[in-house]
Amino acid sequence: MYGNSAKNDTRFRERIFPYMLEKQAEVFSFIDCAFSVQKSKEGTGRVVGWKELGIMNSFTLEASFCGADFGKYANLHFNTTLLQEIGHHFCEALLEYMQVDPKKVKTIVAEIEDIMNNQ
């Protein structure tokens, strides 16, 4: 997943949804997400939505039939059933994200900050 990266306090908040998605879908890796804006991507919907419209949670999610190189799906080609499962987990994570307790957000942000600082 590709996301944007603000220079202020919201940069870790922008990463909450991908972090929650990893908790739902073991085939998704938060640590492999990229949070940056390359010059060549400035015209994409993700970046325009973020910069021009102020949409904090603007992401690009890419899928592949090639498969994963980690976890229980390592060296296994993805098929449509598995991609549908990922879509299901995406929706579960989105629902959880929309209902997250504001008190829990501080804990999640601290966990994300710890992960990013230890990379």
DSSP file (Angstrom, degrees, kcal/mol; ACC not computed):
  #  RESIDUE AA STRUCTURE BP1 BP2  ACC     N-H-->O    O-->H-N    N-H-->O    O-->H-N    TCO  KAPPA ALPHA  PHI   PSI    X-CA   Y-CA   Z-CA
    1    1 A M              0   0    0      0, 0.0    33,-2.0     0, 0.0     2,-0.4   0.000 360.0 360.0 360.0 141.4    0.0    0.0    0.0
    2    2 A Y  E     +aB  34  60A   0     58,-3.0    58,-2.2    31,-0.2     2,-0.3  -0.926 360.0 166.3-112.1 136.3    1.2    3.5   -0.8
    3    3 A G  E     -a   35   0A   0     31,-2.8    33,-1.4    -2,-0.4     2,-0.2  -0.792  32.6-102.2-135.9 179.7    0.3    6.5    1.3
    4    4 A N        -     0   0    0     54,-0.3     2,-0.4    52,-0.3    33,-0.1  -0.521  23.7-139.0-101.0 170.6    1.4   10.1    1.8
    5    5 A S        -     0   0    0     -2,-0.2    32,-0.1    10,-0.0     6,-0.1  -0.860   9.9-158.5-140.1 104.1    3.5   11.5    4.5
    6    6 A A        -     0   0    0     -2,-0.4     8,-0.0     1,-0.1     5,-0.0  -0.343  19.6-133.9 -71.4 159.3    2.8   14.8    6.2
    7    7 A K  S    S+     0   0    0     -2,-0.1    -1,-0.1     3,-0.1     2,-0.1   0.431  82.4  65.8 -93.5  -0.6    5.6   16.6    7.9
    8    8 A N  S >  S-     0   0    0      1,-0.0     3,-1.7     0, 0.0     4,-0.2  -0.219 109.7 -65.9-108.8-161.6    3.5   17.4   11.0
    9    9 A D  T >> S+     0   0    0      1,-0.3     3,-0.7     2,-0.1     4,-0.5   0.662 120.7  69.1 -64.1 -17.8    1.9   15.4   13.8
   10   10 A T  H 3> S+     0   0    0      1,-0.2     4,-2.4     2,-0.2    -1,-0.3   0.581  70.8  92.5 -79.5  -7.1   -0.6   13.7   11.4
   11   11 A R  H <4 S+     0   0    0     -3,-1.7    -1,-0.2     1,-0.2    -2,-0.1   0.829  92.5  39.8 -60.7 -31.6    2.1   11.6    9.7
   12   12 A F  H X4 S+     0   0    0     -3,-0.7     3,-1.2    -4,-0.2    -1,-0.2   0.814 111.4  56.9 -84.1 -31.3    1.5    8.7   12.1
   13   13 A R  H >< S+     0   0    0     -4,-0.5     3,-1.5     1,-0.3     4,-0.4   0.848  98.9  62.2 -64.5 -32.8   -2.2    9.1   12.2
   14   14 A E  T 3< S+     0   0    0     -4,-2.4    -1,-0.3     1,-0.3    -2,-0.2   0.638 101.7  53.5 -65.9 -13.1   -2.2    8.7    8.4
   15   15 A R  T <> S+     0   0    0     -3,-1.2     4,-1.8    -5,-0.2    -1,-0.3   0.371  79.0  94.8-104.6   3.1   -0.8    5.2    8.9
   16   16 A I  H <> S+     0   0    0     -3,-1.5     4,-2.6     2,-0.2     5,-0.2   0.933  83.0  51.1 -62.8 -47.3   -3.5    3.9   11.3
   17   17 A F  H  > S+     0   0    0     -4,-0.4     4,-2.5     1,-0.2    -1,-0.2   0.944 111.1  46.0 -62.0 -48.7   -5.6    2.3    8.6
   18   18 A P  H  > S+     0   0    0      0, 0.0     4,-1.8     0, 0.0    -1,-0.2   0.888 112.7  52.8 -59.6 -35.2   -2.7    0.3    7.0
   19   19 A Y  H  X S+     0   0    0     -4,-1.8     4,-1.1     1,-0.2    -2,-0.2   0.919 110.8  46.0 -63.1 -43.8   -1.6   -0.7   10.4
   20   20 A M  H  X S+     0   0    0     -4,-2.6     4,-1.1     1,-0.2    -1,-0.2   0.847 107.8  57.9 -68.5 -33.7   -5.1   -2.0   11.2
   21   21 A L  H  X S+     0   0    0     -4,-2.5     4,-2.8     1,-0.2     3,-0.5   0.894 101.6  55.3 -63.4 -39.2   -5.3   -3.8    7.9
   22   22 A E  H  < S+     0   0    0     -4,-1.8    -1,-0.2     1,-0.2    -2,-0.2   0.873 104.6  54.2 -60.5 -35.9   -2.2   -5.8    8.8
   23   23 A K  H  < S+     0   0    0     -4,-1.1    -1,-0.2     1,-0.2    -2,-0.2   0.798 115.1  40.0 -68.3 -27.6   -4.0   -6.9   12.0
   24   24 A Q  H  < S+     0   0    0     -4,-1.1     2,-0.6    -3,-0.5    -2,-0.2   0.842 119.3  42.1 -87.7 -37.5   -6.9   -8.2    9.9
   25   25 A A    ><  -     0   0    0     -4,-2.8     3,-2.0    -5,-0.1    -1,-0.2  -0.915  60.6-164.5-121.4 107.1   -5.0   -9.7    6.9
   26   26 A E  T 3  S+     0   0    0     -2,-0.6    -1,-0.1     1,-0.3    47,-0.1   0.697  90.9  61.6 -64.7 -17.4   -1.9  -11.7    7.6
   27   27 A V  T 3  S+     0   0    0     44,-0.1     2,-0.4    45,-0.1    -1,-0.3   0.603  90.4  83.6 -83.3 -10.7   -0.9  -11.5    3.9
   28   28 A F    <   -     0   0    0     -3,-2.0     2,-0.6    -7,-0.2    -3,-0.1  -0.783  67.9-154.5 -94.9 135.4   -0.7   -7.7    4.2
   29   29 A S        -     0   0    0     -2,-0.4     3,-0.5     1,-0.2     4,-0.2  -0.931  13.2-169.4-116.3 114.6    2.5   -6.2    5.5
   30   30 A F  S >  S+     0   0    0     -2,-0.6     3,-2.0     1,-0.2    -1,-0.2   0.905  89.9  58.4 -63.1 -42.0    2.4   -2.8    7.2
   31   31 A I  T 3  S+     0   0    0      1,-0.3    -1,-0.2   -12,-0.1   -12,-0.0   0.742 101.5  56.4 -64.3 -22.9    6.2   -2.6    7.2
   32   32 A D  T 3  S+     0   0    0     -3,-0.5    -1,-0.3     2,-0.1    -2,-0.2   0.418  83.9 108.7 -89.7   1.8    6.3   -2.9    3.4
   33   33 A C    <   -     0   0    0     -3,-2.0     2,-0.5    -4,-0.2   -31,-0.2  -0.449  62.9-140.4 -73.0 152.0    4.0    0.1    2.9
   34   34 A A  E     -a    2   0A   0    -33,-2.0   -31,-2.8    -2,-0.1     2,-0.7  -0.972  14.1-170.9-118.6 125.1    5.6    3.2    1.4
   35   35 A F  E     +a    3   0A   0     -2,-0.5     2,-0.3   -33,-0.2   -31,-0.2  -0.782  47.4  94.0-117.0  85.5    4.6    6.6    2.8
   36   36 A S        -     0   0    0    -33,-1.4     2,-0.6    -2,-0.7    -2,-0.1  -0.972  65.4-122.2-161.4 166.5    6.1    9.2    0.5
   37   37 A V        -     0   0    0     -2,-0.3     2,-0.2   -32,-0.1     5,-0.1  -0.931  25.0-160.8-122.9 106.9    5.3   11.3   -2.6
   38   38 A Q    >   -     0   0    0     -2,-0.6     3,-2.0     1,-0.1     4,-0.3  -0.559  30.2-115.5 -82.1 151.3    7.6   10.8   -5.5
   39   39 A K  G >  S+     0   0    0      1,-0.3     3,-1.4    -2,-0.2     4,-0.2   0.870 116.2  56.8 -52.6 -40.5    7.7   13.5   -8.2
   40   40 A S  G 3  S+     0   0    0      1,-0.2    -1,-0.3     2,-0.1     3,-0.3   0.622 105.5  52.1 -70.1 -11.9    6.4   11.0  -10.7
   41   41 A K  G X  S+     0   0    0     -3,-2.0     3,-1.7     1,-0.2     6,-0.4   0.343  74.9 102.7-104.8   4.7    3.3   10.4   -8.5
   42   42 A E  T <  S+     0   0    0     -3,-1.4    -1,-0.2    -4,-0.3    -2,-0.1   0.712  81.6  51.0 -65.8 -19.7    2.2   14.0   -8.0
   43   43 A G  T 3  S+     0   0    0     -3,-0.3    -1,-0.3    -4,-0.2    -2,-0.1   0.405  86.4 111.1 -95.9   2.4   -0.6   13.7  -10.6
   44   44 A T  S <> S-     0   0    0     -3,-1.7     4,-2.8     1,-0.1     5,-0.3  -0.368  79.6-116.0 -76.0 156.8   -2.1   10.5   -9.1
   45   45 A G  H  > S+     0   0    0      1,-0.2     4,-2.6     2,-0.2     5,-0.2   0.867 114.1  57.1 -57.7 -38.1   -5.5   10.5   -7.4
   46   46 A R  H  > S+     0   0    0      2,-0.2     4,-1.4     1,-0.2    -1,-0.2   0.938 113.6  37.0 -59.6 -48.7   -3.9    9.6   -4.1
   47   47 A V  H  > S+     0   0    0     -6,-0.4     4,-3.3     2,-0.2     5,-0.3   0.901 117.5  49.7 -75.7 -41.5   -1.6   12.6   -4.0
   48   48 A V  H  X>S+     0   0    0     -4,-2.8     4,-2.3     1,-0.2     5,-1.0   0.927 111.2  50.5 -62.9 -44.0   -4.0   15.1   -5.6
   49   49 A G  H  <5S+     0   0    0     -4,-2.6     6,-2.6    -5,-0.3     4,-0.5   0.881 116.2  42.7 -59.2 -38.3   -6.7   14.1   -3.1
   50   50 A W  H  X5S+     0   0    0     -4,-1.4     4,-0.7    -5,-0.2    -2,-0.2   0.947 123.5  33.2 -73.5 -51.3   -4.2   14.5   -0.2
   51   51 A K  H  <5S+     0   0    0     -4,-3.3    -3,-0.2     2,-0.1    -2,-0.2   0.938 129.5  30.1 -74.9 -47.9   -2.5   17.7   -1.3
   52   52 A E  T  <5S+     0   0    0     -4,-2.3    -3,-0.2    -5,-0.3    -1,-0.1   0.818 132.0  29.6 -86.1 -32.3   -5.4   19.6   -3.0
   53   53 A L  T  4<S-     0   0    0     -5,-1.0    -3,-0.2    -4,-0.5    -2,-0.1   0.501  98.3-122.7-108.8  -6.3   -8.4   18.3   -1.1
   54   54 A G     <  +     0   0    0     -4,-0.7     2,-0.9    -6,-0.3    -4,-0.2   0.772  48.3 163.9  71.7  26.2   -6.9   17.6    2.3
   55   55 A I        -     0   0    0     -6,-2.6     3,-0.3     1,-0.2    -1,-0.2  -0.688  18.8-169.3 -80.1 108.1   -7.9   13.9    2.3
   56   56 A M  S    S+     0   0    0     -2,-0.9     2,-1.3     1,-0.2   -52,-0.3   0.916  77.6  52.6 -67.1 -44.3   -5.8   12.4    5.0
   57   57 A N  S    S+     0   0    0    -54,-0.1     2,-0.6     2,-0.0    -1,-0.2  -0.592  70.6 141.2 -96.8  74.5   -6.5    8.8    4.2
   58   58 A S        +     0   0    0     -2,-1.3   -54,-0.3    -3,-0.3     2,-0.3  -0.957  25.2 164.8-117.8 111.5   -5.7    8.6    0.5
   59   59 A F        -     0   0    0     -2,-0.6     2,-0.5   -56,-0.1   -56,-0.2  -0.820  35.9-140.2-127.9 160.8   -4.0    5.4   -0.4
   60   60 A T  B     -B    2   0A   0    -58,-2.2   -58,-3.0    -2,-0.3     2,-0.6  -0.996  19.6-166.3-117.8 123.8   -3.1    3.2   -3.4
   61   61 A L        -     0   0    0     -2,-0.5     2,-0.4   -60,-0.2    -2,-0.0  -0.953   6.0-163.5-112.5 120.5   -3.5   -0.5   -2.8
   62   62 A E        -     0   0    0     -2,-0.6     2,-0.3     2,-0.0    -2,-0.0  -0.803   0.8-161.0-104.4 145.5   -1.9   -2.7   -5.4
   63   63 A A        -     0   0    0     -2,-0.4     2,-0.3     3,-0.0     3,-0.0  -0.875   5.2-168.8-122.3 156.8   -2.6   -6.4   -5.9
   64   64 A S        -     0   0    0     -2,-0.3     3,-0.1     1,-0.1    14,-0.1  -0.992  28.4-148.8-143.8 147.2   -0.6   -9.1   -7.6
   65   65 A F  S    S+     0   0    0     -2,-0.3    13,-0.8     1,-0.1    -1,-0.1   0.516  89.8  82.6 -87.2  -7.2   -1.2  -12.6   -8.8
   66   66 A C  S    S-     0   0    0     11,-0.2     2,-0.2     1,-0.2    -1,-0.1   0.891  90.0-138.7 -67.0 -39.9    2.5  -13.3   -8.1
   67   67 A G        -     0   0    0     10,-0.2     2,-0.2    -3,-0.1    -1,-0.2  -0.604  21.6 -54.2 112.8-175.4    2.1  -13.9   -4.4
   68   68 A A  B     -c   74   0B   0      5,-0.8     7,-1.9     8,-0.7     8,-0.4  -0.607  21.7-150.5-103.3 162.2    3.9  -13.1   -1.2
   69   69 A D  S    S+     0   0    0      5,-0.2     2,-0.3    -2,-0.2     5,-0.1   0.110  80.1  46.9-116.4  19.9    7.5  -13.6   -0.1
   70   70 A F  S >  S+     0   0    0    -43,-0.1     3,-0.6     0, 0.0    -2,-0.1  -0.956  90.7  18.0-149.8 166.5    6.7  -13.9    3.6
   71   71 A G  G >  S-     0   0    0     -2,-0.3     3,-1.7     1,-0.2   -44,-0.1  -0.074 110.7 -35.0  67.8-165.1    4.3  -15.6    6.0
   72   72 A K  G 3  S+     0   0    0      1,-0.3    -1,-0.2   -46,-0.1   -45,-0.1   0.648 137.6  55.9 -70.2 -13.2    2.2  -18.7    5.3
   73   73 A Y  G X  S+     0   0    0     -3,-0.6     3,-1.9   -47,-0.1    -5,-0.8   0.312  75.2 137.3 -99.0   8.0    1.6  -17.5    1.7
   74   74 A A  B <  S+c   68   0B   0     -3,-1.7    -5,-0.2     1,-0.3     3,-0.1  -0.290  77.4   5.1 -57.2 135.5    5.3  -17.3    0.8
   75   75 A N  T 3  S+     0   0    0     -7,-1.9     2,-0.5     1,-0.2    -1,-0.3   0.672 103.5 119.1  63.6  20.5    6.0  -18.8   -2.6
   76   76 A L    <   -     0   0    0     -3,-1.9    -8,-0.7    -8,-0.4     2,-0.2  -0.967  65.4-124.7-116.4 129.1    2.3  -19.3   -3.3
   77   77 A H        -     0   0    0     -2,-0.5   -10,-0.2   -10,-0.2   -11,-0.2  -0.515  28.7-118.8 -71.1 136.3    0.7  -17.6   -6.2
   78   78 A F        -     0   0    0    -13,-0.8     2,-0.2    -2,-0.2    -1,-0.1  -0.447  31.6-166.2 -70.7 147.3   -2.4  -15.6   -5.3
   79   79 A N     >  -     0   0    0     -2,-0.1     4,-2.3     1,-0.0     5,-0.2  -0.749  38.7 -92.8-125.1 177.6   -5.7  -16.6   -6.8
   80   80 A T  H  > S+     0   0    0     -2,-0.2     4,-2.2     1,-0.2     5,-0.2   0.853 122.8  56.6 -63.6 -33.5   -9.0  -14.9   -7.0
   81   81 A T  H  > S+     0   0    0      2,-0.2     4,-1.9     1,-0.2    -1,-0.2   0.934 109.5  44.9 -62.2 -45.8  -10.3  -16.5   -3.8
   82   82 A L  H  > S+     0   0    0      1,-0.2     4,-2.3     2,-0.2    -2,-0.2   0.897 111.7  52.3 -66.4 -40.1   -7.3  -15.2   -1.8
   83   83 A L  H  X S+     0   0    0     -4,-2.3     4,-2.0     1,-0.2    -1,-0.2   0.874 108.6  51.2 -64.5 -35.7   -7.7  -11.7   -3.3
   84   84 A Q  H  X S+     0   0    0     -4,-2.2     4,-2.2     2,-0.2    -1,-0.2   0.879 107.7  53.0 -66.8 -37.0  -11.4  -11.8   -2.4
   85   85 A E  H  X S+     0   0    0     -4,-1.9     4,-2.6     2,-0.2    -2,-0.2   0.915 107.5  51.0 -61.6 -42.7  -10.4  -12.7    1.2
   86   86 A I  H  X S+     0   0    0     -4,-2.3     4,-2.5     1,-0.2    -2,-0.2   0.911 108.7  51.8 -61.9 -41.5   -8.0   -9.7    1.2
   87   87 A G  H  X S+     0   0    0     -4,-2.0     4,-2.1     2,-0.2    -1,-0.2   0.890 109.0  50.7 -60.0 -40.1  -11.0   -7.5    0.1
   88   88 A H  H  X S+     0   0    0     -4,-2.2     4,-2.2     2,-0.2    -2,-0.2   0.924 111.5  46.9 -62.6 -45.7  -13.1   -8.9    2.9
   89   89 A H  H  X S+     0   0    0     -4,-2.6     4,-2.7     2,-0.2    -2,-0.2   0.858 108.0  57.2 -65.7 -34.9  -10.3   -8.1    5.4
   90   90 A F  H  X S+     0   0    0     -4,-2.5     4,-2.4     2,-0.2    -1,-0.2   0.936 108.6  46.1 -58.8 -47.1  -10.0   -4.7    3.9
   91   91 A C  H  X S+     0   0    0     -4,-2.1     4,-2.4     2,-0.2    -2,-0.2   0.885 111.6  51.4 -65.3 -39.1  -13.6   -4.0    4.7
   92   92 A E  H  X S+     0   0    0     -4,-2.2     4,-2.4     2,-0.2    -1,-0.2   0.918 111.5  47.5 -62.5 -43.0  -13.3   -5.4    8.2
   93   93 A A  H  X S+     0   0    0     -4,-2.7     4,-2.8     2,-0.2    -2,-0.2   0.889 110.7  52.0 -66.0 -38.5  -10.3   -3.1    8.8
   94   94 A L  H  X S+     0   0    0     -4,-2.4     4,-2.3     2,-0.2    -2,-0.2   0.914 110.2  48.2 -64.1 -42.9  -12.2   -0.2    7.4
   95   95 A L  H  X S+     0   0    0     -4,-2.4     4,-1.1     2,-0.2    -2,-0.2   0.928 113.3  47.5 -62.0 -45.3  -15.2   -0.8    9.7
   96   96 A E  H  < S+     0   0    0     -4,-2.4     4,-0.5     1,-0.2     3,-0.5   0.911 110.7  52.6 -61.8 -41.9  -12.9   -1.2   12.7
   97   97 A Y  H >< S+     0   0    0     -4,-2.8     3,-0.9     1,-0.2    -1,-0.2   0.901 108.6  49.9 -60.2 -42.0  -11.1    2.0   11.7
   98   98 A M  H 3< S+     0   0    0     -4,-2.3    -1,-0.2     1,-0.2    -2,-0.2   0.726 117.7  40.1 -71.2 -20.7  -14.4    3.9   11.5
   99   99 A Q  T 3< S+     0   0    0     -4,-1.1    -1,-0.2    -3,-0.5    -2,-0.2   0.299  82.2 137.5-109.7   8.3  -15.4    2.7   15.0
  100  100 A V    <   -     0   0    0     -3,-0.9    -3,-0.1    -4,-0.5     5,-0.1  -0.289  60.9-112.5 -63.5 137.8  -12.1    2.9   16.8
  101  101 A D    >>  -     0   0    0      1,-0.1     3,-1.5     2,-0.0     4,-1.1  -0.537  19.5-133.5 -67.8 125.7  -12.3    4.3   20.3
  102  102 A P  H 3> S+     0   0    0      0, 0.0     4,-0.7     0, 0.0     3,-0.2   0.805 107.2  58.9 -53.4 -30.1  -10.5    7.8   20.3
  103  103 A K  H 3> S+     0   0    0      1,-0.2     4,-0.7     2,-0.2     3,-0.3   0.834 102.9  52.6 -67.5 -30.9   -8.7    6.7   23.5
  104  104 A K  H <> S+     0   0    0     -3,-1.5     4,-2.5     1,-0.2    -1,-0.2   0.738  92.7  74.1 -76.0 -22.9   -7.2    3.7   21.6
  105  105 A V  H  X S+     0   0    0     -4,-1.1     4,-3.0    -3,-0.2     5,-0.2   0.900  92.5  53.9 -58.4 -42.1   -5.9    6.0   18.8
  106  106 A K  H  X S+     0   0    0     -4,-0.7     4,-2.1    -3,-0.3    -1,-0.2   0.903 110.1  47.3 -59.4 -41.7   -3.1    7.3   21.1
  107  107 A T  H  X S+     0   0    0     -4,-0.7     4,-2.1     2,-0.2    -1,-0.2   0.918 113.1  48.0 -65.6 -44.2   -2.0    3.7   21.7
  108  108 A I  H  X S+     0   0    0     -4,-2.5     4,-2.5     2,-0.2    -2,-0.2   0.925 111.2  50.3 -63.4 -45.1   -2.1    2.8   18.0
  109  109 A V  H  X S+     0   0    0     -4,-3.0     4,-2.8     1,-0.2    -1,-0.2   0.900 109.7  51.4 -60.5 -41.0   -0.2    6.0   17.1
  110  110 A A  H  X S+     0   0    0     -4,-2.1     4,-2.2    -5,-0.2    -1,-0.2   0.896 110.1  49.4 -63.4 -40.1    2.5    5.1   19.7
  111  111 A E  H  X S+     0   0    0     -4,-2.1     4,-2.2     2,-0.2    -2,-0.2   0.915 112.8  47.0 -64.4 -43.2    2.8    1.6   18.3
  112  112 A I  H  X S+     0   0    0     -4,-2.5     4,-2.9     2,-0.2     5,-0.2   0.923 111.1  51.5 -63.9 -44.8    3.2    2.9   14.7
  113  113 A E  H  X S+     0   0    0     -4,-2.8     4,-2.3     1,-0.2    -1,-0.2   0.903 109.8  50.3 -59.3 -42.0    5.7    5.5   15.9
  114  114 A D  H  X S+     0   0    0     -4,-2.2     4,-1.2     2,-0.2    -1,-0.2   0.919 111.7  47.7 -62.5 -44.7    7.7    2.8   17.6
  115  115 A I  H  < S+     0   0    0     -4,-2.2     3,-0.5     1,-0.2    -2,-0.2   0.938 113.9  46.6 -61.2 -47.6    7.7    0.6   14.4
  116  116 A M  H >< S+     0   0    0     -4,-2.9     3,-0.9     1,-0.2    -1,-0.2   0.852 111.5  51.1 -67.3 -34.8    8.7    3.5   12.2
  117  117 A N  H 3< S+     0   0    0     -4,-2.3    -1,-0.2    -5,-0.2    -2,-0.2   0.718 108.7  52.7 -75.1 -19.9   11.5    4.6   14.5
  118  118 A N  T 3<        0   0    0     -4,-1.2    -1,-0.2    -3,-0.5    -2,-0.2   0.279 360.0 360.0 -98.6  10.4   12.9    1.1   14.7
  119  119 A Q    <         0   0    0     -3,-0.9    -1,-0.2    -4,-0.1    -2,-0.1   0.474 360.0 360.0 -79.5 360.0   13.2    0.6   10.9
